[in-house]
Amino acid sequence: MAVKSAHSPVATEVGPADSVTVTSVHFLDGRAPLTDNRLREPRSIGLEWTHDASLPREPLWAPAAFTMPKPVPARPLLLVVDDEIPVLKVIERLAAKIGYDVITCASGTEALKALMRKPADLAMVDLRMPDVNGLDLLRQIRSSVPSCEVMLMTGYAAVDSAVEAIKLGAREYMTKPFDIDRLRQVLIDIRTELERRANVIALEGEVARQLEFCGMLGRSPAMQEVFSLIQRLAPHAKVVLLTGETGTGKELAARAFHQVGPRRTRPFVTINCSAVVDTLFESELFGHVRGAFTGAVDSKPGVFEAAQGGVLFLDEVGELPFAVQAKLLRAIEFGEVQRVGSLQAKRVDVSVIAATNRDLRAEVAAGGFRGDLFYRLNVVEVPLPPLRDRREDIAYLTAAFMRECAERIRKPLTGLTPSAERVLFNARWDGNVRELKNVIERACMLADGTLISERELAGAFPPDVVPGAAGAGRSRIVDSATTRGGDMPPPLQEIERDHIVDVLRRVNGNRMAAARLLGISRRALYRRLERHHIDDEPARMPVRRTL
């Protein structure tokens, strides 16, 4: 066997046919020679193979054996803001050993510029600095980079500042001089949580791929039932009626019937009945002959003839004029169409899938739709659930839409912040999956970092949609903390843990109800339960009071 290269190698030697050993490949363009490399996939270096007739024609490499290396996870970025240089150095050394990339800034102005250049995952901010107050900087960070966790540190601890920090969303409130062991543990916990969040996001994307069925996604029982119906009915049903609100995916369901059914290799033709002028319905559906009406300079087949042997999708069939419905009924019932201006009927073999967001039974009762056509279309009805009835699918749909959009606009987006997840989970979704896709696409274009926050989502909803339950919950905790007094504020983790346990007690351990009361998603609640080591019977646990 001889080996030639697209980059003009001078000399090659090839070993046995079961594997290829290139002992020397020299390139004329000056690149370093390839020596003693066992190639599993020759195309990776641009080699072209010419076969020797004396050797067998088995493949020389196995695609299954070639695996892409796993991406190395990025180190979380820590921004440290303090006007004391020794403090910056201590934290930088400690955080670097734990696994952070560290940026240090000696002023709040410098920190904001650094955040604009590269959003951080965690910021440690001194409470008192010459140019800006730490609480003001905390507000600006939460506003400009909502995905960034913030820890306040100070040598002048006070309950008032701790309360205000908690209200503004601080993750921790640490006093100087530092307890190094506690600081190390806090940094490790936050890094672990960031890694876990990244893993969950990656897992959701992978699950979304596995849950895909002919372009549709759904893990909820309602969507699994839809998928099951399509698989069972597609080989046999010749007339199908898809019902559901706008944006629920009726056209995707129609295409799934086509892909799973026996006509998958034949045409799939779509006509939107709401977009056709009333006077042209017959021509669009059944075609016309030359001279049938003014402007008919040539004969034209209709969509029934175009879909011969395949599938015709009648979208928004409820918009059909009453006069056309009788001819459509005959075409479906007898498989015959008659072009406008022609006396000759043509036989067609077409499967018909109709879709509507109207209540056709009510239309029949009101006289706006023919009852005989409705009953002919309603041989098999497949209702598609609205997104508000399958909220457990929002995370997977979001992951799929984000991956698609991020690849198209070439942004390194990986997921959403917990607050953004709450916004999506609690939204009304009148436009269903179509609305969700548009919201995610808009947010992807606006996002600056790797995570989409509620800031990018806010413009897509009315002001009252963004929930404020989380802030109200924090205010209740803070108010109760202030009534207890004390010179030193408690750790924020203990306050959060006590509140979660208290809410779980009130709902008798029902985690779904607890998540709703806390204003967070169930998945976010599970992360907090794991972080605080809260077991499965919170109602029996004593609440720790440290204030």
Summary of the structure (lengths in Angstrom):
residues: 547
radius of gyration: 32.1
end to end distance: 80.7
largest distance: 96.5
contacts: 1641
relative contact order: 0.08
helix: 47%
strand: 15%
